[in-house]
């Protein structure tokens, strides 16, 4: 396979690998770790700072390739790199029952103490991770363990309710279903008998029987409550006392958190947002990828080895200002340039106001009056079929396509052609004066870059469940016909609009399947003259042109993989006109890969289907099937999971199935059926 980075083979230190080490917990549970250690020479120190990555994604197989690129690289530069599987995952004992539980954090504190006590560690530890590992790095920092001295958190969030895979603006995300189903598959996978021995089957059945149906948990908490507040560092930013480097990408689902943490943390901190999807930046797509491992080393060396690397003299916040591109479901590269801010919010950004008027966005002026007109929209369920995923995993084609496909079912407001280029950086906002004809309603707002040939590229969007007008905790049914005003904040973005382009906002009352629709069709009335769009316009800064370039991406030589059965990735929109049925099918089939160094084959196949009948809001249905398997010699196991979510006007209807097979013989089966009340959703 071709690699997106150059391989480094020469390092300051030789590397010793401990394939599987068990870390004892105080309750008798043992967590499995893989450790890469620097081998000191005669004139080198024998103990080192450590870097911990603490996640549930199976060090032995699923994440083995990615781990082999990064962790030996850090070890070769004088760090003990420690990769730990959470309780109930990989070869670790126990059962994983949900995300970010107190038990996970208690275990993490014990892991930190264990690492610091090893003779190869000098007691100074950093945590690094993407997604789950980015979350718990921040969560561990908030607990203030003395061993933890800095964090690099990638593609994570400070707010588990407002800005994670589950809910957005109080709307239930379609990714909530797909992510629950993927973790359903992970949690039902066995440990490797080659490391565990004969007890692997007992551990497997413990997981099958007791991991539970996480989607049920998440649907029981449809508003911001203590369940989501736990693990959300935004509840008390001051609890974090150590330096944080927060990183994401504009195609990722978690870029907003970087901006918030730059604003609210009161510790040495850096922020970085590139053009990437949910990927480490040295593997970043859309490109350009960067030398993330070199950048991370500068951070570790500064905070864990007290070296002057110059990293903290550079601007606090660096982001990729994206150039205009035609709409596409997938990009290999996103053209643009790096920009930087020493403070956030930036004094170089000002909000420009545009009034909504008869399909137009008019620059606000004290001397121009805007008629007090109204427009209405009742969007079809088809708006959203071309929206892509809430979070792009670079599983093409998972990005939004030409917005003209969606705008026919939306209210559209467009600017005049720009006389000169305009750049924005931050969160656009819409002050919307509205009324609706239902007591539960949502609004999706999309901001697009419209070229001279009328192609429309979505650059950011926002969702809001309008019953959350006071807060995400205290909700109110809407009074049909009553006039309201509410502010809708769109996702942060850095984007250039060229001269002769226009910008457009599109409002719809549904956005399926990116978000679950309201119980009934909604007619939205917009009071145009009072409603306004605000764009965070930024003038290019002098420092932008003087930024040091990132090194090219590199990594250690990865483990050997062989593709035994080909992968298949596709998104297909189908419309069965005779049956009045439309659907989006997502195929994310990685085929069968062989890890040649351990003679293990692994299978990973996911199929998603989201459907509806044209005017029937009670017909929406999401289904996810996943199959994950492992085989070596005469050991052959796999699990098959199926999750179906539907709804009526008052309840969510959840059905799930789990089947486990050993040598093609079904050895375990369980089904769940749940009826969960809709809570203002």
Phi and psi in degrees as a GROMACS rama.xvg file:
@    title "Ramachandran Plot"
@    xaxis  label "Phi"
@    yaxis  label "Psi"
@TYPE xy
-76.2852  144.625  UNK-2
-106.457  142.63  UNK-3
-84.8014  9.57569  UNK-4
-144.584  162.752  UNK-5
-88.4651  147.5  UNK-6
-91.1642  127.289  UNK-7
-95.912  128.387  UNK-8
-112.144  -19.8354  UNK-9
-106.271  128.937  UNK-10
-132.139  159.593  UNK-11
-61.2531  -26.2684  UNK-12
-124.83  145.328  UNK-13
-69.5767  159.676  UNK-14
-123.656  134.318  UNK-15
-116.198  132.36  UNK-16
-110.74  128.204  UNK-17
-101.847  105.556  UNK-18
-63.2399  -41.5748  UNK-19
-151.027  118.4  UNK-20
-126.095  133.853  UNK-21
-96.7348  126.792  UNK-22
-100.391  118.964  UNK-23
-78.1911  135.631  UNK-24
-98.1194  162.049  UNK-25
-66.5856  -21.5862  UNK-26
-92.8396  9.09252  UNK-27
95.6427  -13.0583  UNK-28
-67.4266  146.578  UNK-29
-119.595  129.281  UNK-30
-100.579  137.25  UNK-31
-88.5516  136.271  UNK-32
-133.603  148.887  UNK-33
-113.775  134.723  UNK-34
-130.358  131.651  UNK-35
-109.772  123.468  UNK-36
-118.874  139.437  UNK-37
-70.0251  139.822  UNK-38
-97.4748  109.157  UNK-39
-71.3124  142.24  UNK-40
-82.249  -178.137  UNK-41
-62.7261  -28.0798  UNK-42
-108.886  18.7513  UNK-43
-114.22  154.404  UNK-44
-64.8118  153.748  UNK-45
-102.946  -5.29387  UNK-46
-127.279  150.569  UNK-47
-138.617  158.687  UNK-48
-64.4397  157.737  UNK-49
-118.558  152.122  UNK-50
-122.09  121.561  UNK-51
-107.235  130.553  UNK-52
-119.794  127.786  UNK-53
-133.556  94.2755  UNK-54
-143.236  169.15  UNK-55
-98.8633  12.8883  UNK-56
-97.0884  26.6217  UNK-57
69.4476  92.1102  UNK-58
-63.6928  -28.9635  UNK-59
-71.0473  -31.9785  UNK-60
-140.412  -64.9469  UNK-61
-60.0878  -43.3153  UNK-62
-102.694  9.41165  UNK-63
-62.6042  -39.3464  UNK-64
-65.3251  -49.6699  UNK-65
-62.0604  -42.2685  UNK-66
-59.9514  -39.2023  UNK-67
-69.1758  -19.7504  UNK-68
-80.4223  -39.9976  UNK-69
-96.2057  -49.737  UNK-70
-67.0891  -42.8934  UNK-71
-63.2186  -30.9231  UNK-72
-61.1996  -45.1015  UNK-73
-67.2456  -40.2118  UNK-74
-60.7899  -40.0682  UNK-75
-64.2618  -16.9187  UNK-76
-104.16  15.906  UNK-77
94.8413  32.9068  UNK-78
-129.531  140.653  UNK-79
-80.6759  113.013  UNK-80
-98.3815  120.831  UNK-81
-122.242  121.011  UNK-82
-116.32  114.083  UNK-83
-115.772  131.916  UNK-84
-82.6127  134.028  UNK-85
-59.5955  159.272  UNK-86
-50.6031  128.326  UNK-87
85.8371  6.5585  UNK-88
-127.583  155.431  UNK-89
55.8955  -128.588  UNK-90
-96.4781  7.02404  UNK-91
-76.6153  145.456  UNK-92
-64.9881  166.76  UNK-93
88.0853  -165.471  UNK-94
-131.679  137.728  UNK-95
-97.5875  113.664  UNK-96
-103.404  -11.0099  UNK-97
-179.32  175.466  UNK-98
-79.4454  141.009  UNK-99
55.4607  36.0324  UNK-100
-70.9433  157.633  UNK-101
-53.7477  -35.1725  UNK-102
-60.024  -40.1433  UNK-103
-59.6979  -41.9322  UNK-104
-73.3951  -36.9535  UNK-105
-63.2879  -43.1396  UNK-106
-60.169  -41.9332  UNK-107
-60.5685  -39.2956  UNK-108
-62.8312  -39.9942  UNK-109
-68.1619  -37.8359  UNK-110
-61.0706  -44.7543  UNK-111
-59.8522  -43.854  UNK-112
-64.3291  -39.9541  UNK-113
-63.2445  -46.1347  UNK-114
-59.55  -47.5716  UNK-115
-61.908  -25.3358  UNK-116
-85.8491  -8.64953  UNK-117
-75.8067  147.827  UNK-118
-66.4297  -22.4159  UNK-119
-84.6031  -2.12361  UNK-120
-113.022  138.349  UNK-121
-90.6749  9.10022  UNK-122
93.9652  -5.06144  UNK-123
-105.41  126.015  UNK-124
-132.469  140.351  UNK-125
-116.039  153.73  UNK-126
-114.668  140.357  UNK-127
-138.183  143.232  UNK-128
-177.108  157.083  UNK-129
-110.741  137.959  UNK-130
64.9059  -114.588  UNK-131
-54.9027  -44.6368  UNK-132
-67.6561  -25.8846  UNK-133
-73.4985  -39.0246  UNK-134
-58.8549  -56.5294  UNK-135
-74.8586  -18.0379  UNK-136
-62.5117  -44.3138  UNK-137
-66.6964  -42.2892  UNK-138
-63.4448  -40.6815  UNK-139
-66.4279  -39.7531  UNK-140
-58.9676  -38.8266  UNK-141
-66.7871  -20.1596  UNK-142
-83.6517  -9.72745  UNK-143
59.4077  46.1273  UNK-144
-67.3324  136.751  UNK-145
-64.8712  -24.6386  UNK-146
-72.4879  -27.6262  UNK-147
-86.744  119.726  UNK-148
-115.991  -12.9031  UNK-149
-168.473  164.669  UNK-150
-139.997  141.554  UNK-151
-115.645  115.943  UNK-152
-115.843  117.217  UNK-153
-112.445  137.454  UNK-154
50.7926  53.372  UNK-155
-132.792  -175.428  UNK-156
-140.855  155.905  UNK-157
-94.27  -5.43321  UNK-158
-139.31  102.204  UNK-159
-70.4069  -22.7379  UNK-160
-89.5058  -53.5098  UNK-161
-76.0134  -20.7313  UNK-162
-147.475  52.2145  UNK-163
-136.867  -173.492  UNK-164
-68.5297  -9.7727  UNK-165
-90.8481  -53.0601  UNK-166
-135.995  151.663  UNK-167
-141.872  119.627  UNK-168
58.787  29.3969  UNK-169
79.2632  2.08624  UNK-170
-95.2413  139.628  UNK-171
-74.4188  124.878  UNK-172
-85.8456  146.014  UNK-173
-63.4187  -31.519  UNK-174
-63.0505  -22.0841  UNK-175
-59.0683  -42.2671  UNK-176
-69.0031  -48.2513  UNK-177
-66.7946  -39.1808  UNK-178
-67.9672  -41.4369  UNK-179
-59.2748  -38.8649  UNK-180
-70.6375  -37.2396  UNK-181
-65.8931  -42.2533  UNK-182
-69.5052  -31.1611  UNK-183
-54.0127  -43.1826  UNK-184
-70.5151  -45.45  UNK-185
-57.887  -48.0577  UNK-186
-66.8467  -19.8658  UNK-187
-96.1556  9.76918  UNK-188
-91.3908  145.478  UNK-189
-86.2855  164.386  UNK-190
-73.9323  169.969  UNK-191
-86.8544  118.816  UNK-192
-58.2519  -25.2843  UNK-193
-63.6046  -26.6236  UNK-194
-101.389  -28.4665  UNK-195
-98.7889  -32.0956  UNK-196
85.3787  -155.353  UNK-197
-67.1241  -18.0867  UNK-198
-78.7604  2.67461  UNK-199
-58.929  -38.0276  UNK-200
-68.6718  -40.3604  UNK-201
-61.2112  -43.3243  UNK-202
-63.4448  -40.0426  UNK-203
-62.0277  -48.9317  UNK-204
-66.5651  -31.554  UNK-205
-60.98  -41.2914  UNK-206
-68.8244  -45.2714  UNK-207
-57.925  -41.1975  UNK-208
-81.7516  -25.0663  UNK-209
-125.4  -5.47755  UNK-210
-68.5057  -30.6556  UNK-211
83.1562  179.674  UNK-212
-106.567  98.8043  UNK-213
-64.2208  -33.7125  UNK-214
-60.0596  -33.5144  UNK-215
-59.6263  -46.4735  UNK-216
-57.3117  -48.2284  UNK-217
-67.8672  -32.9209  UNK-218
-76.9517  -15.7054  UNK-219
-76.3283  -10.8893  UNK-220
-127.631  83.1664  UNK-221
-94.5335  -3.2136  UNK-222
-127.952  170.565  UNK-223
-73.0288  112.328  UNK-224
-135.318  -170.85  UNK-225
-62.5244  -27.3194  UNK-226
-58.2556  -44.6014  UNK-227
-83.3558  -28.2928  UNK-228
-65.6901  -33.9719  UNK-229
-61.9362  127.924  UNK-230
83.832  1.19972  UNK-231
-99.2387  106.102  UNK-232
-69.3349  -13.9873  UNK-233
-65.3804  -16.8397  UNK-234
-64.7093  -26.9382  UNK-235
-159.781  83.4505  UNK-236
-58.0951  -29.772  UNK-237
-68.0341  -12.8406  UNK-238
-68.237  -21.7614  UNK-239
-86.4523  122.847  UNK-240
-116.957  0.328809  UNK-241
-117.021  162.019  UNK-242
-64.5864  143.257  UNK-243
-130.136  131.724  UNK-244
-112.5  111.935  UNK-245
-105.641  130.57  UNK-246
-136.633  141.03  UNK-247
-158.115  -170.202  UNK-248
-138.191  156.539  UNK-249
-68.2559  -23.7965  UNK-250
-88.8101  -2.71551  UNK-251
-83.8292  166.565  UNK-252
-87.939  -1.33891  UNK-253
-121.608  20.8501  UNK-254
-69.6897  -29.2893  UNK-255
-59.0657  -34.6495  UNK-256
-64.2461  -32.7005  UNK-257
-61.8459  -46.3707  UNK-258
-61.7701  -43.46  UNK-259
-64.9487  -41.6549  UNK-260
-68.9529  -33.2162  UNK-261
-64.5034  -31.5526  UNK-262
-80.081  -39.4638  UNK-263
-106.301  -22.802  UNK-264
-70.6239  145.577  UNK-265
-120.458  52.65  UNK-266
-138.304  166.148  UNK-267
-56.2313  130.117  UNK-268
-152.978  155.712  UNK-269
-138.991  148.753  UNK-270
-126.878  143.92  UNK-271
-144.791  124.082  UNK-272
-128.691  117.732  UNK-273
-103.066  -167.418  UNK-274
-83.3707  5.49652  UNK-275
-79.4041  163.963  UNK-276
-86.7341  -156.143  UNK-277
-79.0541  67.9234  UNK-278
-140.316  153.773  UNK-279
-61.5492  143  UNK-280
-64.7933  -22.5582  UNK-281
-77.732  -10.2951  UNK-282
-114.538  15.9025  UNK-283
-67.7091  128.138  UNK-284
-138.383  133.969  UNK-285
-61.0445  146.585  UNK-286
-77.7786  176.902  UNK-287
-82.8512  136.539  UNK-288
-72.5595  162.381  UNK-289
-131.089  169.168  UNK-290
-77.3995  72.5374  UNK-291
-62.8848  -39.88  UNK-292
-63.2855  -37.7517  UNK-293
-65.8091  -40.2253  UNK-294
-65.1006  -42.4125  UNK-295
-62.4585  -39.4233  UNK-296
-61.4433  -38.6878  UNK-297
-60.5484  -39.8501  UNK-298
-65.9557  -50.4673  UNK-299
-60.5807  -44.7069  UNK-300
-60.8021  -37.775  UNK-301
-67.1634  -48.3053  UNK-302
-93.2817  -21.3979  UNK-303
-110.232  -16.9872  UNK-304
-123.822  1.19223  UNK-305
59.5056  33.935  UNK-306
-91.8492  148.534  UNK-307
-88.3441  95.8932  UNK-308
-97.6572  -7.99589  UNK-309
81.7957  -0.0641678  UNK-310
-66.8959  -32.9144  UNK-311
-85.1322  -6.32922  UNK-312
-85.0669  -15.7526  UNK-313
-81.1956  163.797  UNK-314
-54.9583  147.707  UNK-315
-64.6672  -37.4041  UNK-316
-129.597  124.688  UNK-317
-127.525  135.557  UNK-318
-143.696  156.335  UNK-319
-90.5175  111.727  UNK-320
-78.811  111.776  UNK-321
-82.3313  133.688  UNK-322
-77.7878  163.419  UNK-323
-66.9104  137.122  UNK-324
-136.084  151.974  UNK-325
-64.6274  154.9  UNK-326
-65.3822  141.941  UNK-327
-160.18  152.312  UNK-328
-77.3135  -14.4108  UNK-329
-152.472  142.879  UNK-330
-132.385  135.202  UNK-331
-83.2312  -32.8537  UNK-332
-135.984  147.426  UNK-333
-119.312  109.072  UNK-334
-64.9916  153.321  UNK-335
163.405  -157.256  UNK-336
-153.933  159.645  UNK-337
-82.8531  137.547  UNK-338
-125.332  166.975  UNK-339
-149.065  150.996  UNK-340
-133.704  136.012  UNK-341
-85.5754  -16.2225  UNK-342
-136.262  152.409  UNK-343
-143.14  127.849  UNK-344
-61.3557  150.284  UNK-345
-85.5014  137.215  UNK-346
-72.2198  -7.28088  UNK-347
-94.262  5.08503  UNK-348
-116.453  133.377  UNK-349
-128.821  146.709  UNK-350
-86.3907  121.586  UNK-351
-100.788  131.131  UNK-352
-100.131  138.934  UNK-353
-132.927  127.067  UNK-354
-86.1941  143.798  UNK-355
-85.7682  127.872  UNK-356
-156.517  108.637  UNK-357
49.6664  51.3667  UNK-358
80.8905  3.89048  UNK-359
-119.033  155.73  UNK-360
-109.178  113.044  UNK-361
-107.999  126.721  UNK-362
-56.677  128.625  UNK-363
-66.6877  137.911  UNK-364
-149.878  140.005  UNK-365
-64.4493  -22.3139  UNK-366
-94.5603  -0.824786  UNK-367
-117.439  122.41  UNK-368
-93.1538  143.779  UNK-369
-113.563  127.405  UNK-370
-60.3049  144.964  UNK-371
-85.4873  75.7856  UNK-372
-102.192  166.576  UNK-373
-128.303  150.625  UNK-374
-133.791  153.115  UNK-375
-127.132  156.317  UNK-376
-149.617  138.861  UNK-377
-130.443  99.4301  UNK-378
-74.1705  144.271  UNK-379
-76.2016  160.426  UNK-380
-66.8433  -12.4074  UNK-381
-69.4314  -21.0287  UNK-382
-68.025  113.916  UNK-383
124.446  -15.1198  UNK-384
-60.3819  -25.5956  UNK-385
-112.888  27.2915  UNK-386
-85.2541  -15.1947  UNK-387
73.806  -168.737  UNK-388
-90.9227  156.003  UNK-389
-57.6192  -39.976  UNK-390
-127.135  117.996  UNK-391
-76.673  129.295  UNK-392
-104.245  18.3899  UNK-393
51.1433  45.4231  UNK-394
-107.971  76.9488  UNK-395
-53.4166  145.373  UNK-396
-103.078  95.5177  UNK-397
-107.575  16.7969  UNK-398
-104.941  160.784  UNK-399
-70.6471  148.027  UNK-400
-100.919  -168.917  UNK-401
-50.336  123.683  UNK-402
-73.2433  -8.45302  UNK-403
-64.5662  -23.8189  UNK-404
-63.6633  -30.2495  UNK-405
-98.0297  -25.7529  UNK-406
-72.4438  -16.4346  UNK-407
-65.2081  -24.3794  UNK-408
-104.286  24.2297  UNK-409
-133.168  161.572  UNK-410
-86.0125  128.208  UNK-411
-118.682  133.431  UNK-412
-129.476  129.521  UNK-413
-133.224  144.386  UNK-414
-80.0637  169.649  UNK-415
-73.4764  165.497  UNK-416
-61.1313  138.138  UNK-417
-74.9557  136.953  UNK-418
-79.9173  -21.8754  UNK-419
-149.45  161.384  UNK-420
-59.7308  149.339  UNK-421
-133.835  137.745  UNK-422
-120.235  139.006  UNK-423
-122.183  149.777  UNK-424
-150.146  114.22  UNK-425
131.851  -155.864  UNK-426
-106.43  111.162  UNK-427
-63.113  153.764  UNK-428
-137.831  148.537  UNK-429
-123.358  118.682  UNK-430
-87.6309  108.761  UNK-431
-109.617  120.964  UNK-432
-96.5469  124.319  UNK-433
-153.487  165.89  UNK-434
-141.065  161.259  UNK-435
-136.653  167.823  UNK-436
-106.699  10.2137  UNK-437
-131.911  161.766  UNK-438
-84.8529  -16.1304  UNK-439
-125.917  128.436  UNK-440
-153.08  157.784  UNK-441
-134.426  158.861  UNK-442
-132.636  133.502  UNK-443
-109.157  132.692  UNK-444
-122.238  122.329  UNK-445
-115.062  135.738  UNK-446
-108.634  124.797  UNK-447
-124.285  152.125  UNK-448
-97.4185  116.835  UNK-449
-107.928  119.59  UNK-450
-83.6388  173.116  UNK-451
-66.4747  -20.3877  UNK-452
-91.7184  11.0521  UNK-453
76.9871  -0.12459  UNK-454
-65.4065  136.934  UNK-455
-119.213  118.765  UNK-456
-104.893  118.469  UNK-457
-69.0625  127.593  UNK-458
-109.223  -23.0475  UNK-459
-165.845  169.672  UNK-460
-159.707  167.859  UNK-461
-144.11  152.625  UNK-462
-125.332  147.702  UNK-463
-150.06  125.469  UNK-464
-78.5332  114.739  UNK-465
-70.6852  -11.5027  UNK-466
-74.7791  -8.1353  UNK-467
-94.4692  30.7738  UNK-468
-65.1494  -30.6663  UNK-469
-86.8885  -45.639  UNK-470
-170.433  176.453  UNK-471
-85.5698  -2.70145  UNK-472
-105.036  -44.6329  UNK-473
-106.2  107.112  UNK-474
-106.587  156.29  UNK-475
-137.939  132.647  UNK-476
-63.7288  145.322  UNK-477
-78.7266  146.641  UNK-478
-93.7642  113.334  UNK-479
-53.3282  131.599  UNK-480
87.1506  -14.7307  UNK-481
-75.836  141.14  UNK-482
-87.2464  130.163  UNK-483
-125.929  162.506  UNK-484
-129.406  131.926  UNK-485
-145.307  148.15  UNK-486
-99.6572  127.178  UNK-487
-110.34  119.36  UNK-488
-96.9055  127.433  UNK-489
-86.997  165.091  UNK-490
-62.9982  145.253  UNK-491
-59.2321  149.388  UNK-492
-158.549  153.953  UNK-493
-123.014  115.946  UNK-494
-149.285  137.787  UNK-495
-99.2793  136.124  UNK-496
-105.796  118.572  UNK-497
-70.5075  161.435  UNK-498
-58.0889  144.808  UNK-499
77.9085  -4.56485  UNK-500
-87.9164  164.501  UNK-501
-119.92  163.738  UNK-502
-118.381  149.255  UNK-503
-138.575  139.852  UNK-504
-112.682  144.26  UNK-505
-128.691  127.578  UNK-506
-111.227  131.609  UNK-507
-136.389  157.597  UNK-508
-98.4065  5.61774  UNK-509
-154.186  161.476  UNK-510
-152.715  53.5052  UNK-511
-84.521  137.9  UNK-512
-98.8653  10.675  UNK-513
-60.0071  -37.2843  UNK-514
-132.331  144.623  UNK-515
-67.8966  133.169  UNK-516
-74.5725  165.438  UNK-517
-68.5808  170.743  UNK-518
-63.0462  -30.3392  UNK-519
-137.633  158.945  UNK-520
-58.6505  143.281  UNK-521
-121.713  132.786  UNK-522
-101.067  119.678  UNK-523
-100.653  129.871  UNK-524
-106.873  126.221  UNK-525
-108.084  126.543  UNK-526
-90.7892  101.315  UNK-527
-69.9048  -49.2931  UNK-528
-60.6852  -27.1451  UNK-529
-89.8946  -19.3703  UNK-530
-86.4017  142.835  UNK-531
-142.401  144.545  UNK-532
-100.899  139.556  UNK-533
-121.006  125.643  UNK-534
-112.284  135.102  UNK-535
-83.4562  87.8711  UNK-536
-82.0968  132.22  UNK-537
-122.863  133.68  UNK-538
-89.2087  139.657  UNK-539
-55.381  138.246  UNK-540
-98.7138  156.068  UNK-541
-61.3249  -33.4813  UNK-542
-72.737  -21.3902  UNK-543
-55.3559  -41.2735  UNK-544
-79.9569  -6.09815  UNK-545
-110.728  14.0295  UNK-546
-73.1596  139.468  UNK-547
-66.349  144.16  UNK-548
-76.1932  144.946  UNK-549
-71.1266  147.659  UNK-550
-66.8308  156.898  UNK-551
-67.0369  152.49  UNK-552
-64.0504  138.554  UNK-553
-148.148  168.714  UNK-554
-164.861  174.623  UNK-555
-72.8058  164.723  UNK-556
-67.4257  122.523  UNK-557
-75.6295  163.791  UNK-558
-64.6054  161.864  UNK-559
-84.2021  127.229  UNK-560
-119.191  148.619  UNK-561
-134.047  126.683  UNK-562
-80.587  110.429  UNK-563
-87.5683  -36.7272  UNK-564
-131.5  138.462  UNK-565
-69.7587  150.832  UNK-566
-79.4856  166.028  UNK-567
-147.447  117.428  UNK-568
-123.029  131.115  UNK-569
-165.102  151.58  UNK-570
-121.225  128.495  UNK-571
-130.659  124.673  UNK-572
-97.8563  126.78  UNK-573
-121.438  142.163  UNK-574
-129.994  110.852  UNK-575
-93.4343  93.8424  UNK-576
-65.0863  -34.9028  UNK-577
-67.0546  -27.2773  UNK-578
-107.929  4.06655  UNK-579
54.6433  43.8359  UNK-580
-127.442  128.202  UNK-581
-120.34  147.318  UNK-582
-153.158  153.256  UNK-583
-113.616  122.286  UNK-584
-109.296  132.485  UNK-585
-120.133  120.762  UNK-586
-107.721  119.248  UNK-587
-128.385  78.4447  UNK-588
-109.615  111.879  UNK-589
-88.4198  5.86627  UNK-590
66.7902  -144.774  UNK-591
-122.546  125.56  UNK-592
-112.468  141.676  UNK-593
-109.467  125.694  UNK-594
-87.5971  100.292  UNK-595
-66.7604  -31.1383  UNK-596
-67.1718  -26.4445  UNK-597
-119.305  11.2546  UNK-598
53.1455  45.5058  UNK-599
-121.138  131.387  UNK-600
-102.99  137.985  UNK-601
-131.83  141.851  UNK-602
-118.485  136.695  UNK-603
-146.898  109.984  UNK-604
-134.56  129.127  UNK-605
-130.504  134.858  UNK-606
-129.773  129.254  UNK-607
-122.261  143.71  UNK-608
-140.7  125.413  UNK-609
-122.384  125.964  UNK-610
-138.194  167.416  UNK-611
-165.426  159.56  UNK-612
-103.415  145.439  UNK-613
-45.4573  -56.1732  UNK-614
-109.592  12.0798  UNK-615
-107.474  99.8525  UNK-616
-70.5578  -14.7066  UNK-617
-89.7635  6.32369  UNK-618
-98.0283  -8.14257  UNK-619
-62.6369  139.886  UNK-620
-150.018  132.491  UNK-621
-120.14  135.047  UNK-622
-135.641  134.22  UNK-623
-130.506  126.825  UNK-624
-114.812  138.338  UNK-625
-137.925  142.248  UNK-626
-132.593  127.093  UNK-627
-133.355  127.004  UNK-628
-139.452  161.297  UNK-629
-140.701  139.619  UNK-630
-151.286  144.165  UNK-631
-153.54  119.393  UNK-632
58.81  -125.674  UNK-633
-91.4317  7.37654  UNK-634
-94.531  117.711  UNK-635
-145.418  107.456  UNK-636
-131.739  149.925  UNK-637
-156.822  158.226  UNK-638
-121.644  148.246  UNK-639
-125.25  123.176  UNK-640
-121.749  149.871  UNK-641
-142.444  128.494  UNK-642
-128.043  130.14  UNK-643
-126.135  129.04  UNK-644
-123.719  127.559  UNK-645
-133.011  -179.654  UNK-646
-156.773  157.033  UNK-647
-120.108  -165.235  UNK-648
-68.1803  -20.7793  UNK-649
-119.347  -15.8599  UNK-650
-141.965  154.549  UNK-651
-92.6466  139.821  UNK-652
-116.878  112.577  UNK-653
-116.024  128.765  UNK-654
-130.681  136.989  UNK-655
-143.122  149.831  UNK-656
-135.451  141.162  UNK-657
-133.921  122.616  UNK-658
-126.989  137.072  UNK-659
-121.709  140.958  UNK-660
-129.134  140.649  UNK-661
-127.119  120.236  UNK-662
51.6405  44.5049  UNK-663
66.6238  9.16854  UNK-664
-103.645  125.469  UNK-665
-67.7007  122.201  UNK-666
-113.412  -9.04116  UNK-667
-157.27  143.418  UNK-668
-151.786  138.052  UNK-669
-149.691  144.84  UNK-670
-128.287  153.207  UNK-671
-130.458  143.083  UNK-672
-137.231  126.787  UNK-673
-132.702  145.632  UNK-674
-124.359  111.332  UNK-675
-118.035  122.986  UNK-676
-59.4657  140.615  UNK-677
-75.5744  129.576  UNK-678
-109.192  82.0015  UNK-679
60.8445  22.773  UNK-680
